[in-house]
Amino acid sequence: MRRALRTWWALVGRDLRIEWRSKEILYTGGLFAVVLVTLFLFSGFQDRAVQAQAAPGVLWVSIALTGTLVFGRTFERDREADALSGLLMIPGIAGPLFAAKLTTNVLLLLVIEALLVPAVFLTFSLQHVGSWPGLMAVLALGTLGFATLGTVLAAALAALRMREVLLPLVLYPLVIPLLLSGVRATHALLHPHADGDWTDWVGVMIAFNALFLVLARWLFEEAVDHGETG
């Protein structure tokens, strides 16, 4: 267990150092998210009431589109440097590698969301949140579940030539229930008088997260081997 934790920590530290030096994912993902929000703003949401209704969907669509950039790039770096094949030669590396890639993807996406959420609130003139801790919990749960599936699918598709196109095509249908739960929970937090309690949707998100984590960890070793040799 200690060896696995040390390996996980070393891999996370390596990925974060690479990103800190290049800031490639943060710059690209952050700019992409802001452009998306701006495009939505000029797509006919001039009415304040319409803006308030559309904001949760805009937020989660932006997270979903930005996430595919993050997930694919973290594995592509290892393939470009031929580091992934070397890592896979280490016995018992699958577990720590999955945990490290998932941790890195979640952290990077959360940093982008720290820019995205204020941008959505300012752009759509949102002024009320039923519970800020609740909103942060919803975002964290949605990000974790989305990144879990995104990580294992990015590993499986890493060697394919059209991976940037295939990743969203495979990923989005699988995470639609989780994303819809995030939209409904966010809507309930932004509109306290709306039907339904946001905590009900949090329960659904927790269930999906548990399912995704079990399936992803079970499939990751085969997925990453296939992605490396595919």
C-alpha positions in Angstrom: 0.0 0.0 0.0 2.8 2.5 0.9 4.6 1.7 -2.4 1.3 2.3 -4.3 0.8 5.6 -2.6 4.3 6.7 -3.2 4.0 5.8 -6.9 0.7 7.6 -7.1 2.1 10.7 -5.5 5.2 10.6 -7.8 3.1 10.3 -10.9 0.7 13.1 -9.9 3.7 15.4 -9.0 5.3 14.6 -12.4 2.1 15.4 -14.4 1.5 18.6 -12.4 5.1 19.8 -12.8 4.8 19.3 -16.6 1.6 21.3 -16.7 3.0 24.0 -14.4 5.9 24.5 -16.8 3.8 24.5 -20.0 0.4 25.5 -18.8 -0.8 24.1 -22.0 -4.0 22.4 -20.8 -5.0 25.3 -18.4 -4.5 28.0 -21.1 -6.2 26.0 -23.8 -9.1 24.7 -21.6 -9.6 28.0 -19.8 -9.7 30.0 -23.1 -12.0 27.4 -24.7 -14.4 27.5 -21.7 -14.6 31.3 -21.8 -15.2 31.3 -25.5 -18.0 28.8 -25.1 -19.7 31.0 -22.4 -19.4 34.1 -24.6 -20.9 32.3 -27.6 -23.8 31.1 -25.5 -24.4 34.7 -24.3 -24.8 35.9 -27.9 -27.1 33.0 -28.9 -30.4 34.7 -27.9 -30.3 34.7 -24.1 -30.9 38.4 -23.7 -33.8 38.1 -21.3 -32.8 37.8 -17.6 -35.3 35.1 -16.9 -34.1 33.0 -19.9 -30.5 33.6 -18.9 -31.2 32.2 -15.3 -32.9 29.2 -16.8 -30.2 28.5 -19.3 -27.1 29.1 -17.1 -27.0 25.6 -15.5 -27.0 23.9 -18.9 -24.4 26.3 -20.3 -22.2 25.6 -17.3 -22.3 21.8 -17.6 -22.0 21.8 -21.4 -18.9 24.0 -21.1 -17.5 21.6 -18.5 -18.2 18.6 -20.7 -16.6 20.1 -23.8 -13.6 21.4 -21.9 -13.1 18.1 -20.2 -12.4 16.2 -23.4 -9.5 18.5 -24.1 -8.1 17.8 -20.6 -8.5 14.0 -20.6 -7.0 13.3 -24.0 -4.0 15.5 -23.6 -2.8 14.0 -20.3 -2.3 10.6 -22.0 -1.0 12.1 -25.3 1.9 13.7 -23.5 3.1 10.3 -22.2 2.8 8.7 -25.6 4.7 11.6 -27.2 7.6 11.1 -24.8 7.3 7.3 -25.0 6.9 7.3 -21.3 3.7 5.2 -21.2 5.3 2.1 -22.5 8.0 2.4 -19.9 5.5 2.9 -17.1 3.5 -0.2 -18.1 6.6 -2.4 -17.6 6.5 -1.7 -13.9 4.7 -4.5 -12.0 1.4 -3.4 -10.3 1.4 0.1 -12.0 -2.2 0.0 -13.2 -3.8 1.0 -10.0 -1.4 3.9 -9.1 -1.4 5.0 -12.8 -5.2 5.2 -12.9 -5.4 7.0 -9.6 -2.7 9.5 -10.7 -4.3 10.2 -14.1 -7.7 10.6 -12.5 -6.3 12.9 -9.8 -4.5 15.0 -12.4 -7.6 15.3 -14.6 -9.9 16.2 -11.7 -7.5 18.9 -10.4 -7.0 20.5 -13.8 -10.7 20.5 -14.5 -11.5 22.0 -11.1 -8.9 24.8 -11.8 -10.6 25.5 -15.1 -14.0 25.5 -13.4 -12.8 28.0 -10.8 -12.6 30.4 -13.8 -15.6 29.1 -15.6 -18.1 29.4 -12.7 -17.5 33.1 -12.1 -17.6 33.7 -15.8 -21.0 32.1 -16.1 -22.3 34.0 -13.0 -21.1 37.3 -14.4 -22.2 36.7 -18.0 -25.7 35.5 -17.1 -26.1 38.0 -14.2 -26.8 35.4 -11.6 -27.0 36.8 -8.1 -28.5 34.0 -5.9 -27.2 30.6 -4.9 -29.2 28.5 -2.4 -26.0 27.0 -0.9 -22.4 27.7 -2.1 -21.1 24.6 -0.3 -23.9 22.7 -2.1 -22.9 24.1 -5.5 -19.2 23.2 -4.9 -20.2 19.6 -3.9 -22.3 19.2 -7.0 -19.4 20.5 -9.2 -17.0 18.2 -7.4 -19.2 15.1 -7.8 -19.9 15.8 -11.4 -16.2 16.5 -12.2 -15.1 13.2 -10.4 -17.6 11.0 -12.3 -17.0 12.7 -15.6 -13.2 12.5 -15.2 -13.4 8.8 -14.1 -15.0 7.7 -17.4 -12.9 10.2 -19.4 -9.7 8.9 -18.0 -10.3 5.2 -18.8 -11.7 6.0 -22.3 -8.8 8.4 -23.0 -6.4 5.5 -22.1 -8.2 3.1 -24.4 -8.2 5.4 -27.3 -4.8 6.9 -26.8 -3.1 5.1 -29.8 -5.9 5.7 -32.3 -5.4 8.3 -35.0 -8.9 9.9 -34.6 -8.8 9.8 -30.8 -9.8 13.5 -30.4 -13.0 12.8 -32.4 -13.8 9.4 -30.9 -13.3 10.4 -27.3 -16.4 12.7 -27.1 -18.4 10.4 -29.3 -17.9 7.5 -26.8 -17.8 9.5 -23.6 -20.8 11.8 -23.9 -23.5 9.1 -24.3 -22.2 7.3 -21.2 -22.1 10.4 -18.9 -25.5 12.0 -20.0 -27.3 10.8 -16.8 -24.5 12.2 -14.6 -24.4 15.5 -16.5 -28.2 15.8 -16.5 -28.2 15.2 -12.7 -25.6 18.0 -12.4 -27.8 20.4 -14.4 -30.9 19.6 -12.3 -29.0 20.0 -9.0 -27.4 23.3 -10.2 -30.8 24.5 -11.3 -32.4 23.7 -8.0 -29.5 25.6 -6.2 -29.9 28.6 -8.4 -33.7 28.6 -8.1 -34.6 27.6 -4.5 -38.4 27.8 -5.3 -38.1 25.3 -8.2 -39.6 21.8 -7.9 -37.3 19.2 -6.4 -34.5 19.4 -3.9 -30.9 19.6 -5.1 -29.9 16.9 -2.5 -32.0 14.3 -4.4 -29.9 14.8 -7.5 -26.7 14.7 -5.4 -27.8 11.2 -4.3 -28.1 10.2 -8.0 -24.7 11.6 -8.7 -23.1 9.7 -5.9 -24.6 6.5 -7.2 -23.2 7.1 -10.7 -19.8 8.0 -9.3 -19.6 4.8 -7.4 -20.6 2.8 -10.5 -18.1 4.6 -12.7 -15.2 4.2 -10.2 -15.7 0.5 -9.9 -16.1 -0.1 -13.7 -13.2 2.2 -14.6 -10.8 0.7 -12.1 -11.7 -2.8 -13.3 -11.3 -1.9 -17.0 -8.3 0.5 -16.8 -5.5 -2.0 -17.0 -7.0 -3.7 -20.1 -7.8 -0.2 -21.6 -4.4 1.2 -21.1 -2.7 -1.9 -22.5 -5.0 -1.7 -25.6 -4.4 2.0 -25.9 -0.6 1.5 -25.9 -0.6 -1.4 -28.4 -3.6 -0.4 -30.4 
